[in-house]
Amino acid sequence: MEIKTLTLTPAPNPQKSFLFYQISVFLITFSAYASFHASRKPPSIVKSVLGPQIQSNTSQISELGQNSSSIGTGWAPFNGNRGTHRLGELDLAFLSAYSIGMYFSGHIGDRIDLRLFLTFGMFASGISTVIFGLGFWWKIHELGFFLVVQIFSGLFQSTGWPCVVSVVGNWFGKSKRGLIFGIWNSQTSVGNIFGSVVASSVLEFGWGWSFVLPGIFIILVGVLVFLFLVVSPEDAGFESLEKEIEMNSNSNAESIENLERMEREEDGLLGSRVSVLAGAIGFVEAWRLPGVAPYAFCLFFSKLVAYTFLYWLPFYIRHTAVAGVFLSQKRAGILSTVFDVGGVFGGILAGFISDRIDARAVTSIIFLLFSVPALILYRIYGSISMSANIGLMFLSGLFVNGPYSLITTAVAADLGTQNSIKGNSRALATVTAIIDGTGSVGAALGPLLTGYISTRGWNSVFAMLILAIILAGLFLIHLAKAEIRSKLNERKWLSDNISVQ
């Protein structure tokens, strides 16, 4: 007996072009994951209100014209001597649940309707974010309440990334994938900026509003996803992406030649192929795909650095005098968005360069190398003046988020649709979840360690971040060597340079 599966996919419109659907998918998934990050930002903004307050001399005045030691009294149980530890544990609860949920979400996402799964995750994430904020009006001071809410929030948020990457991967081919994904992945920084501005703007009315408004926002965007997102070209009445590209190609012979060349390049870089059965691949099989493990462990350390800034930068700015002045909670939160603005340019630049030289690992290592002096300069000279703080924070965001953005998007899509699995799109969510899930373990570790290490001084925190960056680069050395060797053997870089001249 044949069992038919009922789906609620939006009805295809034959009058809409393939390009129309690509643009629609791009914008909807961009908005969806931006809303995820916007709802993820409030904990970093309210840290300076919940946690231990600044103790400073009366000569040090905030931008609000108030004595900085008199602003706020903290919120139990985060306002004691071990307040920063508790805040770090709060981050750990969310990010640990997020990383664990990521592995399961990718596995589930390859097997069910991605649109419904994404919609569920957005609604549940919004509700959990609102519930955290309600703790303000309910006057809850029990650590257990906030930990439980963050655990559920992390699980629900883990549904987002595998879904949106899989959908975008279904609609966009490998041509200029780095640049396209670089632009698209700016939604993380856009979401961070939006979440920071909203949470900081309403902070003076009570920290609960900093959670409630982003929570409502992600629910509203979830409605948009449910009504209009089309998961794959087949759902819109088109052929598969590969066939669509072939049909629109001006020269079939040239397309076949390019395809064969890409296959040879990927085989040379990624090594021997792995035989995988048709359909959604297993968790262990996905780990064994060439290139997955090195990039996953590289992202472990890259995301450790990126999420340390995501969760602790406003707190760091609030507790570090800029030109001898401590900023207010609101101004510190808004100023921290400069790091995310740098991240937007970093993701786009990394994607463009990786497309231009056709070497993802080499591009990632270059950005990691430059991020080390950027962080050192920001720590040493960032407090000299506001202009120095902004400039160095921008550069830090550019170089730190460049490889993070590239690996979680273009690299994950490349590995999830590589020749060893014959472009099986049902492997994409699993591979994406493995890479980002492993990175999320590092993301959980970084903020937790910062909560403990910061009590010894911020120099120790920056030393930890620099060590993590070095370790991230080490995992890509073998792949970078393979990329360089492959391009030199094929004389591709040389021929490109000649053609430009």
Residue pairs with C-beta under 8 A, 6 or more apart in sequence:
7 113
8 113
8 115
8 116
9 113
9 115
9 230
9 231
9 235
10 227
10 228
10 229
10 230
10 235
12 230
12 235
12 236
12 237
13 236
14 237
16 236
18 233
18 236
18 238
18 244
18 248
21 171
21 230
21 233
21 236
21 238
22 171
22 172
24 228
24 230
25 167
25 168
25 171
25 229
25 230
26 168
26 171
26 184
28 224
28 225
28 228
28 229
29 164
29 167
29 168
29 184
29 187
29 229
30 184
30 187
30 190
31 187
31 221
31 224
32 118
32 122
32 160
32 164
32 221
32 222
32 224
32 225
32 229
33 160
33 161
33 164
33 187
33 188
33 191
34 187
34 188
34 190
34 191
34 194
34 221
35 122
35 191
35 214
35 217
35 218
35 221
35 222
36 122
36 125
36 157
36 160
36 161
36 191
36 218
37 187
37 188
37 189
37 190
37 191
37 192
37 195
38 191
38 192
38 194
38 195
38 198
38 214
38 217
38 218
39 125
39 126
39 129
39 157
39 195
39 214
39 215
39 217
39 218
40 157
40 191
40 192
40 195
40 310
41 191
41 192
41 195
41 196
41 199
41 214
41 310
42 129
42 132
42 133
42 195
42 199
42 210
42 211
42 214
43 90
43 91
43 94
43 150
43 311
44 196
44 310
44 311
44 312
44 313
44 314
44 315
44 333
44 336
45 195
45 196
45 199
45 200
45 203
45 210
45 314
45 329
45 333
46 199
46 203
46 207
46 210
46 211
47 87
47 311
47 312
47 314
47 315
48 72
48 314
48 315
48 318
48 319
48 329
48 332
48 333
49 72
49 74
49 75
49 203
49 207
49 329
50 74
50 75
50 78
50 79
50 83
50 87
50 207
51 74
51 78
51 79
51 83
51 84
51 86
51 87
51 315
52 74
52 78
52 79
52 80
52 81
52 83
52 84
53 69
53 71
53 72
53 73
53 74
53 79
54 68
54 69
54 71
54 318
54 319
54 326
55 69
56 67
56 68
56 69
56 321
56 326
58 67
58 69
60 67
60 68
60 321
60 324
60 325
60 326
61 67
61 68
61 325
61 326
62 68
62 71
62 325
62 326
62 327
62 328
62 331
63 325
63 327
63 328
63 331
64 71
64 328
66 328
68 326
71 328
71 329
72 329
73 79
74 83
75 141
75 207
76 141
77 83
77 86
77 141
77 142
77 143
78 86
78 87
78 90
80 86
84 451
84 452
84 454
84 455
85 451
85 452
85 455
86 143
86 451
87 315
87 451
88 447
88 448
88 449
88 450
88 451
88 452
89 143
89 147
89 448
89 451
90 146
90 147
90 150
91 311
91 444
91 447
91 448
91 451
92 444
92 445
92 447
92 448
93 147
93 150
93 151
93 154
94 150
94 151
94 153
94 154
94 157
94 444
95 154
95 307
95 440
95 443
95 444
95 447
96 151
96 154
96 441
96 444
97 150
97 151
97 152
97 153
97 154
97 155
97 158
98 154
98 155
98 157
98 158
98 440
98 443
98 444
99 154
99 158
99 437
99 438
99 440
99 441
99 443
99 444
100 155
100 158
100 437
101 154
101 155
101 156
101 157
101 158
101 159
102 158
102 161
102 162
102 433
102 436
102 437
102 440
103 283
103 433
103 434
103 437
104 158
104 433
105 117
105 121
105 158
105 159
105 161
105 162
105 163
105 429
105 433
106 162
106 429
106 430
106 431
106 432
106 433
106 434
106 437
107 280
107 283
107 429
107 430
107 433
108 117
109 117
109 159
109 162
109 163
109 166
109 429
109 430
109 433
110 166
110 280
110 281
110 426
110 427
110 428
110 429
110 430
111 280
111 426
113 231
114 163
114 166
114 167
114 231
114 429
115 167
115 225
115 226
115 229
115 230
115 231
116 226
117 159
117 163
118 159
118 160
118 163
118 164
118 167
118 222
118 225
118 229
119 222
119 225
119 226
120 159
121 156
121 157
121 158
121 159
121 160
121 163
122 159
122 160
122 218
122 219
122 221
122 222
122 225
123 219
123 222
124 152
124 156
125 153
125 156
125 157
125 159
125 160
125 215
125 218
126 215
126 216
126 217
126 218
126 219
126 222
127 215
127 219
128 149
128 152
128 153
128 156
128 215
129 153
129 211
129 212
129 214
129 215
129 218
130 211
130 212
130 215
130 216
131 149
132 146
132 149
132 150
132 153
132 211
132 215
133 207
133 208
133 209
133 210
133 211
133 212
133 215
134 208
134 212
135 145
135 146
135 149
135 208
136 206
136 207
136 208
136 209
137 206
137 208
140 146
158 437
158 440
161 408
161 432
161 433
161 436
162 429
162 430
162 432
162 433
162 436
163 429
165 408
165 409
165 412
165 413
165 428
165 429
165 432
166 231
166 416
166 425
166 428
166 429
166 432
167 229
167 231
167 232
168 181
168 184
168 413
169 413
169 416
169 417
169 425
169 428
170 231
170 232
170 233
170 241
170 425
170 428
171 232
171 233
171 241
172 180
172 181
172 241
173 241
173 242
173 245
174 262
174 414
174 417
176 355
177 351
177 355
177 410
177 413
177 414
178 350
178 351
178 352
178 353
178 354
178 355
178 360
178 363
178 406
178 410
179 348
179 351
179 352
179 355
180 351
181 351
181 405
181 406
181 409
181 410
181 413
182 347
182 348
182 349
182 350
182 351
182 352
182 405
182 406
182 409
182 410
183 347
183 348
183 351
184 409
185 347
185 351
185 405
185 408
185 409
186 343
186 344
186 347
186 348
186 405
188 340
188 343
188 347
188 401
188 405
189 340
189 341
189 343
189 344
189 347
189 397
189 401
190 340
190 344
192 310
192 337
192 340
192 343
193 337
193 340
193 341
195 214
196 314
196 333
196 334
196 336
196 337
196 340
197 333
197 334
197 337
198 210
198 213
198 214
198 217
199 210
199 211
199 213
199 214
199 333
200 210
200 314
200 329
200 330
200 331
200 333
200 334
201 330
202 209
202 210
202 213
203 209
203 210
203 329
203 330
203 333
204 330
230 236
232 240
232 425
233 239
233 240
233 241
233 244
234 240
238 244
239 247
242 423
245 255
246 252
246 255
249 255
263 419
265 358
265 486
265 490
266 418
266 419
267 273
267 419
268 482
268 485
268 486
268 489
269 291
269 479
269 482
269 483
269 486
270 290
270 291
270 418
270 420
270 482
271 290
271 482
272 290
273 290
273 419
273 420
274 285
274 288
274 289
274 290
274 420
274 421
275 420
276 285
276 289
276 420
276 421
276 424
276 427
278 424
279 424
279 426
280 426
280 427
280 430
281 421
281 424
281 426
281 427
281 430
282 430
283 430
283 434
286 292
286 427
286 430
286 431
286 434
287 293
287 434
289 415
289 418
289 420
289 421
289 427
289 431
290 415
290 418
290 420
291 411
291 415
291 418
291 479
292 415
292 431
292 434
292 435
294 475
294 476
294 478
294 479
295 407
295 411
295 412
295 415
295 435
295 475
295 476
295 479
296 434
296 435
296 438
296 439
297 438
297 475
298 364
298 403
298 407
298 472
298 473
298 475
298 476
299 404
299 407
299 408
299 435
299 436
299 438
299 439
299 442
299 472
300 438
300 439
300 441
300 442
300 472
301 442
301 468
301 469
301 471
301 472
301 475
302 368
302 400
302 403
302 404
302 407
302 439
302 442
302 468
302 469
302 472
303 404
303 436
303 439
303 440
303 442
303 443
303 446
304 442
304 443
304 445
304 446
304 465
304 468
305 371
305 400
305 404
305 446
305 465
305 468
305 469
305 472
306 343
306 400
306 401
306 404
306 443
307 442
307 443
307 444
307 446
307 447
308 446
308 447
308 450
308 461
308 465
309 339
309 396
309 397
309 400
310 447
311 447
311 450
312 447
312 450
312 454
312 461
313 336
313 339
314 329
314 332
314 333
314 336
315 332
316 458
317 327
317 332
317 335
317 336
317 389
318 326
318 327
318 329
318 332
319 326
320 382
320 383
320 458
321 383
322 382
322 383
322 385
322 386
322 389
323 383
323 384
323 385
323 386
327 335
335 389
335 390
335 393
336 393
338 390
338 393
338 394
338 397
339 393
339 394
339 396
339 397
340 397
340 401
341 394
341 397
342 393
342 394
342 395
342 396
342 397
342 398
342 401
343 397
343 398
343 400
343 401
343 405
345 398
346 367
346 397
346 398
346 399
346 400
346 401
346 402
346 405
347 401
347 402
347 404
347 405
347 406
347 409
349 398
349 402
350 363
350 364
350 367
350 402
350 403
350 405
350 406
351 405
351 406
351 409
351 410
353 363
353 366
354 360
354 362
354 363
354 364
354 406
354 410
357 363
357 487
357 493
358 483
358 487
358 492
359 480
359 483
359 484
359 487
360 406
360 407
360 410
360 411
360 414
360 483
361 476
361 479
361 480
361 482
361 483
362 480
362 483
362 484
363 402
363 403
363 406
364 402
364 403
364 406
364 407
364 411
364 473
364 476
365 403
365 473
365 476
365 477
365 480
367 399
367 402
367 403
367 406
368 399
368 403
368 469
368 470
368 472
368 473
369 473
370 399
371 396
371 399
371 400
371 402
371 469
372 466
372 469
372 470
374 392
374 395
374 396
374 398
374 399
374 400
375 396
375 400
375 462
375 465
375 466
375 469
376 462
376 466
377 392
377 395
378 389
378 392
378 393
378 395
378 396
379 458
379 459
379 462
381 388
381 392
382 388
382 389
382 392
382 393
383 389
400 469
403 472
404 439
407 435
407 439
408 432
408 435
408 436
408 439
411 435
412 428
412 431
412 432
412 435
412 436
413 428
413 432
415 431
415 435
416 427
416 428
416 429
416 430
416 431
416 432
417 423
417 424
417 425
417 427
417 428
421 427
442 468
446 464
446 465
446 468
449 464
450 461
450 464
453 460
453 461
453 464
454 460
454 461
487 493
488 494
